[in-house]
């Protein structure tokens, strides 16, 4: 009898272990509001969400209490997204969850996230920066509240640049000047030529001219590539997909995209200036004098590489005459489950989302994590008057881009595939094959368009 | 024959059925139901985010497989990996087993050292090798250039990436098989070697005519298990190359994962799974047949 009980116990354990855990709307009912985030509990981002939620619960003891659950993402967000997708399949979604901005449209199309306009406080949406509103809007409706914005600029190693001949130094723009991609590549080429023939101590560790983080694409973080380099197409009045989010033929493989990507490819022509397998922290450790650098570099350099003298200049524009927005932006957002049927709960869920993304929250996130505020009123909280001139300059440049030139990534139901295919089959392929001629790049683009069209056919039905 | 005549106590019968039930539940949960689901989903346009909106699309997914260049590439990559890694890994394992079977000083240390990669996580191994093989700053190229040899692109080259992964996989897996070969070597009757010595046989002849035949059953077992394991390659390319460059290291399992989860196209991923499962069943049957012939 004992054995039988043990066996039955095992079976029950297995069945429980293979079943789905309860988390979301399906089983929460109206007892609590569950929030899922990809931020680890011990990460500054996770801590700040926990702190906001705790204060909300304390201030609203009579309302539904909010419970935050941290499902740490791996690499490109896979662990978290896999669990979220499984929860959607099992109709067991949390009430509020985080999503990367460009993914919002796909979840809207699937009907799993709900619109926010009818529940939001007056004027709350307008408080977000323009690119965050763009990123969260699908077919004219607002679905996602970005809790931070982002920016990408170019950084250079001051010691290495100072060691260059004056004529090369003169090619480096000022922090408040626009410059073009062509000028950027020309500068990188001059640095590379000099570094390879110089015995100057500043170039003792020199490995490559530009750090681009393309190695992230090679290891599966495809979005980094799209985030960093789609702006080259924007700056040439083009894009990776048309406004409808699904038409790629004639856009991605169009003349202007080809021009932009042929210019991008000059980084890898001849003696390559950048590499898809660059050393880890190449810019931080003096192996690369230039870097296409995300906003997170600023705090990383301040905290972990305090001796590195770096300067920051604007993200290069592909075409000098282009006057629209063109710099990288966007980040993760909070969205509301589309499965909540109770109106009162919906109202409170949106109230919680506002609490997690309002001006005060944005200021706190900046203080805790160096996250660029997603709220117009909070951008001024970025401190550009510290005693660290490098830090001040970097934030000044990024603040300018957030306010003046940032543009949201395309809104497309097929975005994850679009982004991955573009990063892998175009950006990475150009880098790895050192393809610099327009015929080869055109072929890459045509092949990519063919693949995308095949995959997007299901959305066009 | 005695089993048939033997009568079991009721409690024994119940216990036996309970254990059988347990195995059946596991098989149903993790083998039969998933294969059945993959079979039905393979004929639908199941999109992960719209689980309630599946439509039957006939053979569309299978037609797509027939024209999918990346599928073909992934399939050939997987085959290439299996064909290369099985003999290399078993050869390395046998070689190491022969070395550590000698009674020399430091033998225990070498056994542990050779076996240690087998207990390390594949993810850890993959990350370590990725750092060491970095073309611009990796240790391996530092050594090569230090010796006056040209630096190699390794994982960033379409021609070198797969052989590199094959080598790393063989290195990380051969320690475990070394231990099994070692057990086999100790079971070979020592008198056979003594007789061969008296007959004047050299080391090579003894290896070919005594050692290899003595290890045949073990070798067959290892060929089967290593082949099956090799078809399941996913961690190393996923961590080290992401399936690149230019899909040169994309394997079937990674392709299925990418389509199912990253691209959320469960219908197409299921169709690929089905095709690959049928292929694996065919391979298993061939191996089983060979094994039977060998036993006969």
Interface residues (C-beta under 8 A of the other chain):
Chain A: X1 X3 X4 X7 X8 X10 X11 X14 X15 X18 X78 X81 X82 X85 X88 X89 X91 X106 X107 X109 X110 X111 X112 X207 X208 X217 X218 X219 X220 X275 X276 X277 X278 X279 X280 X287 X416 X417 X420 X424 X428 X429 X432 X433 X454 X455 X458
Chain B: X11 X14 X15 X18 X19 X21 X22 X25 X26 X29 X45 X47 X48 X49 X50 X51 X64 X130 X131 X134 X135 X136 X137 X153 X155 X156 X158 X238 X239 X240 X241 X242 X244 X245 X246 X261 X262 X263 X264 X265
